[in-house]
Amino acid sequence: MFENLSGRLADATRNLTGKGRLSESNIKDTLRQVRLALLEADVALPVAKSFIEKIRERAVGEEVGKSLSPGQALIKIIHAELVSLLGQETKPLEFRAQPPIVIMLAGLQGAGKTTTAAKLARRLITKDKKSVMMVSVDVYRPAAILQLKTLAEDVGATFCDSDAAQKPVDIVAKALDEARRSHVDVLLLDTAGRLHVDEELMDEVAKVHQAAQPHETFFVIDSMAGQDAVNSARAFNEKLPLSGVVLTKTDGDAKGGVALSVVEVIGKPIRFIGVGEKTDALEVFHPDRMASRILGMGDVLSLVEEIEDKVSKEKAEKLAKKLQRGRGFDLSDLRDQFEQMLNMGGMAAMLEKLPIPGNVNPGMLKDAANEKQLRRQIAIINSMTPGERRFPKTINGSRKKRIASGSGLQIQDVNRLLKQHVQMEKMMKKMSKGGMKKMLRGMPGGGMPPGMPPPGR
């Protein structure tokens, strides 16, 4: 998300090179480019206008310190305004009320409410250690109830059965009773998708809300829906006392304008974002981290949290001990690394959270390290014998031909993987000998994100 906007903002601020201070004249063209970039990213016009005006007020006359270039000074101002626009602070879920805590999901058809319900249930069970019951009041979409039941089983939640012949309000009453008797911590309520112009269905969702009295009411919004989604959010906010927004399908949206518009338009914070199709692909929304991501500064804190959650500590410790004993980094170890990358959504998802220099196109990096490529590399390693994985140097021409045939790929692909392994092996040797600090110090800025000191200081 925000790929297009990130590139345009970097280009705009680059024009300020060599200026001693920010003034009305030298930022005029830059702010015009920023405004165009926002509009191209599907940011609502009133929001873009207000945003630019706030930046202008803060930027004009701003002295550029010795440690900052004019472009960096403007980026600092834009970052602060983006954080403000995105909601200022992260708002966590509140569990201090009498259980069951009721969370209701509402939104348009096809926005991803049912999948979001499953993602949220999994997060509550695995991270917050809560017992969760799920119920569907979607009596209109064929197989909607069965879909939620299947997802509930997948994520380890209990399911309250409902029937398409029942009234939604009756389903809510039954679910509340069952949740209390079962002593579950959270009841997740998945409602039917409806158009905001359909008065009858909008009245129905209001009645469901009244019957459920939820502690949280989330509007689930497709980030790729553009301004239509923002208009819908406004209509739902008028009908329901929304407590927040869940943005879905952000992994397929290069614009991101909805995220920048919805908070300003309805005055409700974004609480979660869906970053993939799997049930673990739901992240808490942090305005400051997202602002950094938009400006190409990366989101290293979220990356570290994700690594802690998804990377096997046991395997990492085993590899570290193996390297310390002087044993090489073999192809089985490389396969483990690829599998852990896939578990984190692929290298593309990781790169999105890393600070990428302005002259590097993040899209190119992602294309070079996508999920499909990782799966091919794993297939090549799986086509090898245990001995070949342990001793890659034994892989000669005839073995390469057999491995390529077994994986359904070409000999060139096998050669490419073996070359990659050699490079990784060299890097691992340096790291095992305490070379990590030297490697990082040799990188621009010490190899660390902006504002963070290099290792050892």
ABEGO torsion letter per residue (X at the ends): XGAAAAAAAAAAAAAABGBABBBAAAAAAAAAAAAAAAAAAGBBAAAAAAAAAAAAAAABGBBBBAABBAAAAAAAAAAAAAAAAAGGBBBBBBAABBOBBBBBBBEBBGAGAAAAAAAAAAAAAAAAGBBBBBBBABAABBGAAAAAAAAAAAAGBBBBBBBAABBAAAAAAAAAAAAAAAGBABBBBBBBBBBAABAAAAAAAAAAAAAAGBABBBBBBBAAAEAAAAAAAAAAAAABBBAEBBBBGAAABAAGAAAAAAAAAAGBBBABBBAEABAABBBBBBAAAAAAAAAGAEBAAAAAAAAAAABBAAAAAAAAAAAAAGBBBBAAAAAAAAAAAAAAGEAAAAAAABBBBAABBAAAAAAAABAAAAAAAAAAAAABBAAAAABAAABBAAAAAAAAAAAGBBAAAAAAAAAAAAAAAAAAAAAAAGAAAAAAAABBGGGBBBGBBBBGX
